[in-house]
Amino acid sequence: MMQNALGRTRLSVGDGQLEGTPWYDQLDEEVRKTHRMMGRQLMELLTRYFADSEADESELLSEVRDVGATYGQLSLEQGLSLTEAVRAFLFFRDLLAESVTQLAEMLSLRTPLDWAERLRQVNRVTDELLMALIEQYETDEL
């Protein structure tokens, strides 16, 4: 799943789909590289969440919040408005959702309950990430 989502992101970036997008154009190459690294970290966390039903959810979500705060801080440093940072988040969240959908067979999502549980997990992770990003902006305003 991780490779699928990362590959989709690379294709979107590589084919110029993001060129001309205000939030993307504001990121310098070093920050783009850091974003890619953090994206891999986030995918690893989500994969771990899917794979290990015994995993400590609060610990995992704490790691997700750390990633979200870092995304927020990097976005602030690059001069992105909160709206632009959220647009970037939504773009990558959609790629993640598409990847999970494509991997339904591998994840053995056979019933509506299976789907509901996976979607709950994805939403929980992405919600925590988004909230941490927003909180970073609010903290910076103080």
SENUKE-240439 format. One line per field, with one value per atom (N, C-alpha, C, O): residue number from 1; residue in three letters; atom name; x negated, y negated, z negated. Coordinates in Angstrom, 2 decimals. Layout:
<rs>
senu	NUM:...;
miti	Ala:...;
palo	CA:...;
east	X:...;
north	Y:...;
up	Z:...;
</rs>
This chain:
<rs>
senu	1:1:1:1:2:2:2:2:3:3:3:3:4:4:4:4:5:5:5:5:6:6:6:6:7:7:7:7:8:8:8:8:9:9:9:9:10:10:10:10:11:11:11:11:12:12:12:12:13:13:13:13:14:14:14:14:15:15:15:15:16:16:16:16:17:17:17:17:18:18:18:18:19:19:19:19:20:20:20:20:21:21:21:21:22:22:22:22:23:23:23:23:24:24:24:24:25:25:25:25:26:26:26:26:27:27:27:27:28:28:28:28:29:29:29:29:30:30:30:30:31:31:31:31:32:32:32:32:33:33:33:33:34:34:34:34:35:35:35:35:36:36:36:36:37:37:37:37:38:38:38:38:39:39:39:39:40:40:40:40:41:41:41:41:42:42:42:42:43:43:43:43:44:44:44:44:45:45:45:45:46:46:46:46:47:47:47:47:48:48:48:48:49:49:49:49:50:50:50:50:51:51:51:51:52:52:52:52:53:53:53:53:54:54:54:54:55:55:55:55:56:56:56:56:57:57:57:57:58:58:58:58:59:59:59:59:60:60:60:60:61:61:61:61:62:62:62:62:63:63:63:63:64:64:64:64:65:65:65:65:66:66:66:66:67:67:67:67:68:68:68:68:69:69:69:69:70:70:70:70:71:71:71:71:72:72:72:72:73:73:73:73:74:74:74:74:75:75:75:75:76:76:76:76:77:77:77:77:78:78:78:78:79:79:79:79:80:80:80:80:81:81:81:81:82:82:82:82:83:83:83:83:84:84:84:84:85:85:85:85:86:86:86:86:87:87:87:87:88:88:88:88:89:89:89:89:90:90:90:90:91:91:91:91:92:92:92:92:93:93:93:93:94:94:94:94:95:95:95:95:96:96:96:96:97:97:97:97:98:98:98:98:99:99:99:99:100:100:100:100:101:101:101:101:102:102:102:102:103:103:103:103:104:104:104:104:105:105:105:105:106:106:106:106:107:107:107:107:108:108:108:108:109:109:109:109:110:110:110:110:111:111:111:111:112:112:112:112:113:113:113:113:114:114:114:114:115:115:115:115:116:116:116:116:117:117:117:117:118:118:118:118:119:119:119:119:120:120:120:120:121:121:121:121:122:122:122:122:123:123:123:123:124:124:124:124:125:125:125:125:126:126:126:126:127:127:127:127:128:128:128:128:129:129:129:129:130:130:130:130:131:131:131:131:132:132:132:132:133:133:133:133:134:134:134:134:135:135:135:135:136:136:136:136:137:137:137:137:138:138:138:138:139:139:139:139:140:140:140:140:141:141:141:141:142:142:142:142;
miti	Met:Met:Met:Met:Met:Met:Met:Met:Gln:Gln:Gln:Gln:Asn:Asn:Asn:Asn:Ala:Ala:Ala:Ala:Leu:Leu:Leu:Leu:Gly:Gly:Gly:Gly:Arg:Arg:Arg:Arg:Thr:Thr:Thr:Thr:Arg:Arg:Arg:Arg:Leu:Leu:Leu:Leu:Ser:Ser:Ser:Ser:Val:Val:Val:Val:Gly:Gly:Gly:Gly:Asp:Asp:Asp:Asp:Gly:Gly:Gly:Gly:Gln:Gln:Gln:Gln:Leu:Leu:Leu:Leu:Glu:Glu:Glu:Glu:Gly:Gly:Gly:Gly:Thr:Thr:Thr:Thr:Pro:Pro:Pro:Pro:Trp:Trp:Trp:Trp:Tyr:Tyr:Tyr:Tyr:Asp:Asp:Asp:Asp:Gln:Gln:Gln:Gln:Leu:Leu:Leu:Leu:Asp:Asp:Asp:Asp:Glu:Glu:Glu:Glu:Glu:Glu:Glu:Glu:Val:Val:Val:Val:Arg:Arg:Arg:Arg:Lys:Lys:Lys:Lys:Thr:Thr:Thr:Thr:His:His:His:His:Arg:Arg:Arg:Arg:Met:Met:Met:Met:Met:Met:Met:Met:Gly:Gly:Gly:Gly:Arg:Arg:Arg:Arg:Gln:Gln:Gln:Gln:Leu:Leu:Leu:Leu:Met:Met:Met:Met:Glu:Glu:Glu:Glu:Leu:Leu:Leu:Leu:Leu:Leu:Leu:Leu:Thr:Thr:Thr:Thr:Arg:Arg:Arg:Arg:Tyr:Tyr:Tyr:Tyr:Phe:Phe:Phe:Phe:Ala:Ala:Ala:Ala:Asp:Asp:Asp:Asp:Ser:Ser:Ser:Ser:Glu:Glu:Glu:Glu:Ala:Ala:Ala:Ala:Asp:Asp:Asp:Asp:Glu:Glu:Glu:Glu:Ser:Ser:Ser:Ser:Glu:Glu:Glu:Glu:Leu:Leu:Leu:Leu:Leu:Leu:Leu:Leu:Ser:Ser:Ser:Ser:Glu:Glu:Glu:Glu:Val:Val:Val:Val:Arg:Arg:Arg:Arg:Asp:Asp:Asp:Asp:Val:Val:Val:Val:Gly:Gly:Gly:Gly:Ala:Ala:Ala:Ala:Thr:Thr:Thr:Thr:Tyr:Tyr:Tyr:Tyr:Gly:Gly:Gly:Gly:Gln:Gln:Gln:Gln:Leu:Leu:Leu:Leu:Ser:Ser:Ser:Ser:Leu:Leu:Leu:Leu:Glu:Glu:Glu:Glu:Gln:Gln:Gln:Gln:Gly:Gly:Gly:Gly:Leu:Leu:Leu:Leu:Ser:Ser:Ser:Ser:Leu:Leu:Leu:Leu:Thr:Thr:Thr:Thr:Glu:Glu:Glu:Glu:Ala:Ala:Ala:Ala:Val:Val:Val:Val:Arg:Arg:Arg:Arg:Ala:Ala:Ala:Ala:Phe:Phe:Phe:Phe:Leu:Leu:Leu:Leu:Phe:Phe:Phe:Phe:Phe:Phe:Phe:Phe:Arg:Arg:Arg:Arg:Asp:Asp:Asp:Asp:Leu:Leu:Leu:Leu:Leu:Leu:Leu:Leu:Ala:Ala:Ala:Ala:Glu:Glu:Glu:Glu:Ser:Ser:Ser:Ser:Val:Val:Val:Val:Thr:Thr:Thr:Thr:Gln:Gln:Gln:Gln:Leu:Leu:Leu:Leu:Ala:Ala:Ala:Ala:Glu:Glu:Glu:Glu:Met:Met:Met:Met:Leu:Leu:Leu:Leu:Ser:Ser:Ser:Ser:Leu:Leu:Leu:Leu:Arg:Arg:Arg:Arg:Thr:Thr:Thr:Thr:Pro:Pro:Pro:Pro:Leu:Leu:Leu:Leu:Asp:Asp:Asp:Asp:Trp:Trp:Trp:Trp:Ala:Ala:Ala:Ala:Glu:Glu:Glu:Glu:Arg:Arg:Arg:Arg:Leu:Leu:Leu:Leu:Arg:Arg:Arg:Arg:Gln:Gln:Gln:Gln:Val:Val:Val:Val:Asn:Asn:Asn:Asn:Arg:Arg:Arg:Arg:Val:Val:Val:Val:Thr:Thr:Thr:Thr:Asp:Asp:Asp:Asp:Glu:Glu:Glu:Glu:Leu:Leu:Leu:Leu:Leu:Leu:Leu:Leu:Met:Met:Met:Met:Ala:Ala:Ala:Ala:Leu:Leu:Leu:Leu:Ile:Ile:Ile:Ile:Glu:Glu:Glu:Glu:Gln:Gln:Gln:Gln:Tyr:Tyr:Tyr:Tyr:Glu:Glu:Glu:Glu:Thr:Thr:Thr:Thr:Asp:Asp:Asp:Asp:Glu:Glu:Glu:Glu:Leu:Leu:Leu:Leu;
palo	N:CA:C:O:N:CA:C:O:N:CA:C:O:N:CA:C:O:N:CA:C:O:N:CA:C:O:N:CA:C:O:N:CA:C:O:N:CA:C:O:N:CA:C:O:N:CA:C:O:N:CA:C:O:N:CA:C:O:N:CA:C:O:N:CA:C:O:N:CA:C:O:N:CA:C:O:N:CA:C:O:N:CA:C:O:N:CA:C:O:N:CA:C:O:N:CA:C:O:N:CA:C:O:N:CA:C:O:N:CA:C:O:N:CA:C:O:N:CA:C:O:N:CA:C:O:N:CA:C:O:N:CA:C:O:N:CA:C:O:N:CA:C:O:N:CA:C:O:N:CA:C:O:N:CA:C:O:N:CA:C:O:N:CA:C:O:N:CA:C:O:N:CA:C:O:N:CA:C:O:N:CA:C:O:N:CA:C:O:N:CA:C:O:N:CA:C:O:N:CA:C:O:N:CA:C:O:N:CA:C:O:N:CA:C:O:N:CA:C:O:N:CA:C:O:N:CA:C:O:N:CA:C:O:N:CA:C:O:N:CA:C:O:N:CA:C:O:N:CA:C:O:N:CA:C:O:N:CA:C:O:N:CA:C:O:N:CA:C:O:N:CA:C:O:N:CA:C:O:N:CA:C:O:N:CA:C:O:N:CA:C:O:N:CA:C:O:N:CA:C:O:N:CA:C:O:N:CA:C:O:N:CA:C:O:N:CA:C:O:N:CA:C:O:N:CA:C:O:N:CA:C:O:N:CA:C:O:N:CA:C:O:N:CA:C:O:N:CA:C:O:N:CA:C:O:N:CA:C:O:N:CA:C:O:N:CA:C:O:N:CA:C:O:N:CA:C:O:N:CA:C:O:N:CA:C:O:N:CA:C:O:N:CA:C:O:N:CA:C:O:N:CA:C:O:N:CA:C:O:N:CA:C:O:N:CA:C:O:N:CA:C:O:N:CA:C:O:N:CA:C:O:N:CA:C:O:N:CA:C:O:N:CA:C:O:N:CA:C:O:N:CA:C:O:N:CA:C:O:N:CA:C:O:N:CA:C:O:N:CA:C:O:N:CA:C:O:N:CA:C:O:N:CA:C:O:N:CA:C:O:N:CA:C:O:N:CA:C:O:N:CA:C:O:N:CA:C:O:N:CA:C:O:N:CA:C:O:N:CA:C:O:N:CA:C:O:N:CA:C:O:N:CA:C:O:N:CA:C:O:N:CA:C:O:N:CA:C:O:N:CA:C:O:N:CA:C:O:N:CA:C:O:N:CA:C:O:N:CA:C:O:N:CA:C:O:N:CA:C:O:N:CA:C:O:N:CA:C:O:N:CA:C:O:N:CA:C:O:N:CA:C:O:N:CA:C:O:N:CA:C:O:N:CA:C:O:N:CA:C:O:N:CA:C:O:N:CA:C:O:N:CA:C:O:N:CA:C:O;
east	-0.82:0.00:-0.87:-0.61:-1.89:-2.77:-3.40:-3.39:-3.94:-4.58:-3.59:-3.92:-2.35:-1.31:-1.01:-0.99:-0.78:-0.46:-1.62:-1.42:-2.83:-4.00:-4.21:-4.59:-3.98:-4.10:-3.10:-3.43:-1.88:-0.84:-1.22:-1.01:-1.79:-2.21:-3.33:-3.30:-4.31:-5.41:-4.90:-5.37:-3.95:-3.38:-2.68:-2.83:-1.92:-1.21:-2.18:-1.96:-3.25:-4.26:-5.07:-5.33:-5.46:-6.31:-5.65:-6.32:-4.35:-3.69:-3.26:-2.55:-3.71:-3.44:-2.06:-1.67:-1.32:0.04:0.06:1.04:-1.00:-1.03:-1.65:-1.53:-2.30:-2.91:-1.83:-0.76:-2.11:-1.13:-0.17:0.64:-0.24:0.58:-0.12:-1.27:0.56:-0.12:-0.84:-1.97:-0.22:-0.88:-2.11:-3.11:-2.06:-3.20:-4.35:-5.51:-4.02:-5.04:-5.80:-6.93:-5.19:-5.85:-6.88:-7.72:-6.83:-7.75:-9.08:-9.12:-10.17:-11.47:-11.81:-11.15:-12.82:-13.13:-13.47:-13.10:-14.17:-14.52:-13.27:-13.20:-12.31:-11.07:-10.25:-9.62:-10.26:-9.57:-10.17:-9.45:-11.49:-12.17:-11.78:-11.53:-11.72:-11.31:-9.86:-9.54:-9.00:-7.61:-7.53:-6.74:-8.35:-8.36:-8.78:-8.19:-9.80:-10.27:-9.19:-8.97:-8.52:-7.45:-6.25:-5.56:-6.00:-4.93:-5.20:-4.29:-6.46:-6.82:-6.63:-6.13:-7.03:-6.85:-5.37:-5.00:-4.54:-3.11:-2.53:-1.70:-2.96:-2.48:-2.91:-2.15:-4.11:-4.57:-3.70:-3.37:-3.34:-2.47:-1.10:-0.55:-0.56:0.76:0.71:1.63:-0.34:-0.50:-0.59:0.01:-1.32:-1.43:-0.07:0.29:0.69:2.02:2.93:3.68:2.86:3.66:3.24:4.09:1.95:1.42:1.46:1.53:1.41:1.25:2.44:2.48:3.39:4.57:4.25:5.05:3.08:2.66:1.83:1.43:1.58:0.75:1.41:2.63:0.59:1.06:1.53:0.72:2.84:3.41:3.01:2.71:3.00:2.66:1.21:0.91:0.31:-1.09:-1.22:-1.93:-0.55:-0.60:-0.03:-0.61:1.10:1.71:0.86:0.89:0.12:-0.82:-1.91:-2.30:-2.39:-3.39:-2.80:-3.47:-1.54:-0.86:-0.74:-0.96:-0.40:-0.30:-1.65:-1.72:-2.71:-4.05:-4.33:-4.88:-3.96:-4.14:-3.30:-3.77:-2.06:-1.17:-1.72:-1.66:-2.26:-2.85:-4.05:-4.25:-4.84:-6.00:-5.55:-6.13:-4.52:-3.96:-3.52:-3.80:-2.84:-2.38:-3.54:-3.49:-4.58:-5.72:-6.44:-6.81:-6.63:-7.26:-6.43:-6.96:-5.12:-4.23:-4.31:-4.35:-4.33:-4.48:-5.79:-5.82:-6.87:-8.19:-8.27:-9.04:-7.46:-7.46:-6.48:-6.35:-5.78:-4.85:-3.49:-2.75:-3.14:-1.81:-0.77:-0.99:0.36:1.48:2.06:1.75:2.88:3.52:4.37:4.39:5.06:5.88:5.02:5.41:3.87:2.98:2.45:2.36:2.10:1.61:2.69:2.40:3.93:5.03:5.29:5.59:5.17:5.33:4.28:4.60:3.04:1.99:2.34:2.22:2.78:3.20:4.30:4.23:5.32:6.44:5.98:6.48:5.05:4.53:3.91:4.24:3.04:2.36:3.29:3.11:4.26:5.24:6.04:6.33:6.40:7.14:6.32:6.85:5.03:4.17:4.11:4.13:4.05:4.03:5.33:5.30:6.46:7.75:7.87:8.38:7.39:7.41:6.55:6.92:5.41:4.52:5.15:5.04:5.82:6.49:7.60:7.78:8.33:9.40:8.85:9.42:7.73:7.13:6.60:6.46:6.30:5.74:6.77:6.42:8.02:9.08:8.86:9.08:8.43:8.22:7.10:7.24:5.99:4.86:5.23:4.75:6.08:6.47:7.63:8.08:8.11:9.23:10.47:11.11:10.80:12.00:13.18:13.48:13.83:14.88:16.30:17.25:16.43:17.76:17.82:16.79:19.02:19.14:18.48:17.96:18.51:17.87:16.35:15.71:15.77:14.33:13.98:13.03:14.76:14.53:14.68:13.86:15.72:15.98:14.80:14.41:14.25:13.12:11.89:11.23:11.58:10.41:10.61:9.70:11.80:12.07:12.00:11.53:12.47:12.37:10.90:10.54:10.06:8.64:7.99:7.24:8.28:7.73:8.20:7.41:9.49:10.01:9.40:9.09:9.23:8.64:7.22:6.86:6.44:5.06:5.06:4.35:5.83:5.81:6.43:6.00:7.44:8.03:6.99:6.85:6.26:5.23:4.14:3.66:3.75:2.73:3.20:2.47:4.43:4.97:5.11:4.77:5.61:5.77:4.42:4.31:3.39:2.07:1.52:0.88:1.75:1.31:1.99:1.32:3.30:4.04:3.58:3.39:3.41:2.94:1.58:1.31:0.72:-0.59:-0.41:-1.13:0.51:0.79:1.33:0.92:2.24:2.80:1.73:1.73:0.83:-0.25:-1.16:-1.61:-1.41:-2.28:-1.65:-2.37:-0.32:0.37:0.28:0.45:0.01:-0.02:-1.21:-1.36;
north	1.18:0.00:-1.25:-2.20:-1.22:-2.39:-2.70:-3.86:-1.70:-1.93:-2.45:-3.30:-1.93:-2.36:-3.84:-4.60:-4.26:-5.66:-6.58:-7.64:-6.17:-6.98:-7.07:-8.12:-5.97:-5.97:-6.90:-7.61:-6.89:-7.78:-9.24:-10.09:-9.52:-10.88:-11.30:-12.40:-10.42:-10.73:-10.98:-11.89:-10.17:-10.36:-11.71:-12.42:-12.06:-13.35:-14.51:-15.48:-14.41:-15.46:-15.43:-16.47:-14.25:-14.08:-14.49:-14.98:-14.31:-14.67:-16.13:-16.57:-16.87:-18.30:-18.68:-19.85:-17.71:-17.98:-19.08:-19.83:-19.19:-20.18:-21.51:-22.51:-21.52:-22.77:-23.82:-23.56:-25.01:-26.09:-26.12:-27.04:-25.12:-25.11:-26.00:-25.75:-27.06:-28.03:-27.43:-27.82:-26.50:-25.95:-25.15:-25.18:-24.43:-23.61:-24.48:-24.23:-25.51:-26.39:-27.15:-27.58:-27.32:-28.04:-27.18:-27.72:-25.89:-25.00:-24.92:-24.64:-25.17:-24.99:-23.50:-22.68:-23.16:-21.75:-20.99:-19.82:-21.62:-20.95:-20.61:-19.53:-21.50:-21.25:-20.16:-19.33:-20.17:-19.10:-17.75:-16.76:-17.71:-16.47:-16.04:-14.86:-17.00:-16.69:-16.20:-15.28:-16.81:-16.36:-14.91:-14.12:-14.56:-13.18:-12.21:-11.14:-12.59:-11.75:-11.58:-10.48:-12.67:-12.59:-11.82:-11.15:-11.90:-11.11:-9.62:-8.84:-9.24:-7.82:-7.42:-6.34:-8.31:-8.03:-7.86:-6.95:-8.73:-8.64:-7.35:-6.70:-6.97:-5.72:-4.52:-3.56:-4.56:-3.47:-3.39:-2.29:-4.53:-4.54:-3.97:-3.18:-4.36:-3.85:-2.36:-1.62:-1.91:-0.48:0.30:1.37:-0.23:0.42:0.47:1.48:-0.59:-0.66:0.40:1.07:0.56:1.58:2.99:3.86:3.20:4.56:5.10:6.31:4.22:4.68:4.24:3.12:5.13:4.80:4.64:4.09:5.10:4.98:3.71:3.44:2.95:1.75:0.75:0.67:0.02:-1.01:-2.20:-2.97:-2.33:-3.38:-4.77:-5.64:-5.00:-6.33:-6.69:-7.85:-5.72:-5.98:-6.28:-7.21:-5.50:-5.71:-7.08:-7.79:-7.44:-8.73:-9.89:-10.98:-9.67:-10.69:-10.92:-12.06:-9.85:-9.98:-10.71:-11.53:-10.40:-11.08:-12.57:-13.39:-12.93:-14.35:-15.05:-16.21:-14.35:-14.93:-15.24:-16.29:-14.31:-14.54:-15.72:-16.57:-15.79:-16.90:-18.24:-19.22:-18.28:-19.53:-19.94:-21.12:-18.97:-19.27:-19.78:-20.73:-19.15:-19.67:-21.11:-21.96:-21.39:-22.75:-23.72:-24.81:-23.34:-24.22:-24.49:-25.62:-23.44:-23.63:-24.53:-25.38:-24.35:-25.18:-26.64:-27.54:-26.86:-28.23:-28.84:-29.99:-28.08:-28.59:-28.92:-29.78:-28.22:-28.48:-29.57:-29.90:-30.12:-31.22:-30.79:-31.62:-29.53:-29.07:-29.56:-29.55:-29.99:-30.32:-29.01:-27.94:-29.10:-27.90:-27.25:-26.02:-28.05:-27.51:-26.72:-25.63:-27.26:-26.56:-25.27:-24.25:-25.30:-24.10:-23.03:-21.84:-23.43:-22.46:-21.93:-20.75:-22.77:-22.28:-21.21:-20.19:-21.44:-20.44:-19.15:-18.06:-19.26:-18.09:-17.33:-16.10:-18.03:-17.39:-16.67:-15.59:-17.27:-16.63:-15.27:-14.26:-15.24:-14.01:-13.03:-11.81:-13.52:-12.64:-11.89:-10.70:-12.58:-11.92:-10.82:-9.76:-11.06:-10.01:-8.80:-7.66:-9.06:-7.98:-7.18:-5.95:-7.85:-7.16:-6.31:-5.19:-6.83:-6.06:-4.81:-3.74:-4.93:-3.78:-2.72:-1.53:-3.12:-2.15:-1.44:-0.23:-2.18:-1.59:-0.56:0.52:-0.89:0.03:1.30:2.34:1.22:2.37:3.18:3.95:3.01:3.70:5.21:5.86:5.76:7.21:7.64:8.62:6.91:7.27:7.14:7.91:6.16:5.93:6.82:6.76:7.66:8.57:7.83:8.23:6.75:5.99:6.58:6.18:7.52:8.26:7.83:8.00:7.27:6.91:5.42:4.77:4.88:3.47:3.17:2.08:4.13:3.92:3.82:3.02:4.63:4.54:3.15:2.51:2.71:1.39:0.30:-0.61:0.40:-0.61:-0.72:-1.82:0.41:0.39:-0.25:-1.06:0.08:-0.52:-2.03:-2.82:-2.40:-3.82:-4.58:-5.71:-3.95:-4.57:-4.80:-5.86:-3.82:-3.95:-5.07:-5.88:-5.10:-6.15:-7.51:-8.45:-7.62:-8.90:-9.31:-10.48:-8.36:-8.69:-9.24:-10.23:-8.61:-9.07:-10.43:-11.34:-10.57:-11.84:-12.97:-14.12:-12.67:-13.70:-14.21:-15.41:-13.29:-13.69:-14.51:-15.50:-14.11:-14.85:-16.27:-17.24:-16.40:-17.72:-18.59:-19.77:-18.04:-18.82:-19.32:-20.47:-18.49:-18.91:-20.02:-20.95:-19.92:-20.95:-22.28:-23.31:-22.26:-23.47:-24.04:-25.24:-23.16:-23.61:-24.29:-25.23:-23.82:-24.45:-25.88:-26.78:-26.10:-27.46:-28.33:-29.48:-27.78:-28.54:-28.89:-29.99:-27.97:-28.21:-29.33:-30.16:-29.35:-30.36:-31.76:-32.76:-31.84:-33.12:-33.77:-34.98:-32.97:-33.49:-34.35:-34.86;
up	0.00:0.00:0.00:0.73:-0.83:-0.94:0.41:0.84:1.09:2.38:3.41:4.23:3.36:4.28:4.10:5.07:2.86:2.59:2.94:3.53:2.59:2.90:4.41:4.93:5.09:6.55:7.20:8.15:6.70:7.24:7.01:7.87:5.85:5.55:6.50:7.05:6.69:7.60:9.02:9.70:9.47:10.80:10.91:11.91:9.89:9.92:9.97:10.69:9.20:9.18:10.47:11.07:10.89:12.06:13.36:14.27:13.47:14.72:14.75:15.65:13.74:13.74:13.24:13.34:12.71:12.24:11.18:11.07:10.40:9.33:9.76:9.05:10.91:11.37:11.55:12.11:11.07:11.17:9.99:9.88:9.13:7.92:6.91:6.55:6.43:5.57:4.37:4.07:3.67:2.49:2.86:2.14:3.98:4.38:4.88:4.57:5.65:6.19:5.10:5.33:3.93:2.84:2.10:1.38:2.28:1.55:2.28:3.48:1.56:2.21:2.27:1.62:3.04:3.30:2.02:1.88:1.11:-0.15:-0.96:-1.56:-0.99:-1.73:-1.01:-1.67:0.31:1.05:0.69:0.51:0.60:0.23:-1.19:-1.44:-2.10:-3.47:-3.50:-4.25:-2.71:-2.62:-2.13:-2.65:-1.16:-0.66:-1.76:-1.91:-2.51:-3.60:-4.67:-5.17:-5.00:-6.00:-5.46:-6.23:-4.17:-3.56:-3.71:-4.00:-3.51:-3.70:-5.16:-5.46:-6.07:-7.50:-7.83:-8.57:-7.29:-7.54:-6.98:-7.62:-5.78:-5.19:-6.02:-6.17:-6.55:-7.42:-8.68:-9.12:-9.24:-10.41:-10.08:-10.85:-8.95:-8.55:-8.27:-8.64:-7.62:-7.33:-8.64:-8.77:-9.58:-10.89:-11.58:-12.19:-11.46:-12.05:-11.44:-12.15:-10.12:-9.44:-9.83:-10.05:-9.92:-10.06:-11.49:-11.69:-12.46:-13.84:-14.69:-15.19:-14.83:-15.62:-17.10:-17.86:-17.49:-18.89:-19.14:-20.27:-18.09:-18.23:-19.18:-19.26:-19.87:-20.79:-19.95:-19.44:-19.82:-18.97:-19.45:-18.63:-20.75:-21.24:-20.92:-20.61:-20.98:-20.63:-19.14:-18.75:-18.33:-16.89:-16.52:-15.71:-17.11:-16.79:-17.30:-16.73:-18.37:-18.84:-17.80:-17.55:-17.19:-16.13:-14.93:-14.30:-14.60:-13.49:-13.78:-12.89:-15.01:-15.38:-15.25:-14.85:-15.60:-15.43:-13.96:-13.63:-13.09:-11.65:-11.20:-10.45:-11.66:-11.30:-11.75:-11.01:-12.97:-13.48:-12.63:-12.36:-12.22:-11.38:-10.02:-9.49:-9.44:-8.18:-8.36:-7.52:-9.47:-9.73:-9.85:-9.28:-10.58:-10.76:-9.43:-9.14:-8.65:-7.34:-6.44:-5.73:-6.48:-5.66:-6.08:-5.24:-7.38:-7.90:-7.44:-6.99:-7.56:-7.17:-5.70:-5.29:-4.88:-3.44:-3.04:-1.86:-4.03:-3.76:-3.26:-2.72:-3.43:-3.01:-4.01:-5.22:-3.49:-4.37:-4.90:-4.38:-5.92:-6.44:-5.35:-5.24:-4.57:-3.48:-2.49:-2.08:-2.12:-1.18:-1.80:-1.11:-3.07:-3.74:-3.78:-3.60:-4.01:-4.03:-2.62:-2.46:-1.61:-0.23:0.09:0.72:-0.34:-0.13:-0.85:-0.28:-2.08:-2.84:-2.10:-1.99:-1.60:-0.91:0.35:0.67:1.07:2.28:1.93:2.56:0.94:0.59:-0.12:0.00:-0.86:-1.49:-0.43:-0.58:0.65:1.72:2.38:2.71:2.58:3.14:2.21:2.67:0.93:-0.05:0.01:0.01:0.06:0.12:1.38:1.33:2.50:3.75:3.62:4.11:2.99:2.82:1.95:2.25:0.88:0.02:0.80:0.66:1.60:2.41:3.38:3.55:4.02:4.98:4.31:4.96:3.06:2.36:1.59:0.69:1.93:1.21:1.19:0.17:2.29:2.36:1.42:0.69:1.46:0.60:-0.88:-1.71:-1.19:-2.58:-3.00:-4.14:-2.06:-2.33:-2.80:-3.77:-2.12:-2.45:-1.68:-0.56:-2.31:-1.62:-2.03:-1.27:-3.20:-3.69:-3.99:-4.14:-4.07:-4.46:-5.82:-6.03:-6.72:-8.01:-7.87:-8.55:-6.97:-6.71:-6.17:-6.62:-5.19:-4.61:-5.67:-5.75:-6.46:-7.48:-8.45:-8.83:-8.84:-9.78:-9.15:-9.79:-7.91:-7.24:-7.04:-7.26:-6.62:-6.43:-7.75:-7.80:-8.81:-10.13:-10.49:-11.01:-10.21:-10.51:-9.68:-10.21:-8.40:-7.53:-8.02:-8.14:-8.31:-8.78:-10.11:-10.32:-10.99:-12.30:-12.13:-12.77:-11.28:-11.04:-10.35:-10.79:-9.30:-8.56:-9.38:-9.26:-10.19:-11.06:-12.06:-12.26:-12.67:-13.64:-12.97:-13.53:-11.78:-11.04:-10.75:-10.97:-10.25:-9.92:-11.16:-11.12:-12.24:-13.46:-13.97:-14.41:-13.91:-14.37:-13.47:-13.96:-12.17:-11.25:-11.59:-11.68:-11.79:-12.13:-13.48:-13.63:-14.45:-15.77:-15.68:-16.43:-14.79:-14.62:-14.12:-14.57:-13.21:-12.73:-13.86:-14.00:-14.66:-15.78:-16.80:-17.35:-17.07:-18.02:-17.53:-18.31:-16.22:-15.64:-15.73:-15.79:-15.74:-15.79:-17.17:-17.29:-18.20:-19.58:-19.85:-20.97;
</rs>
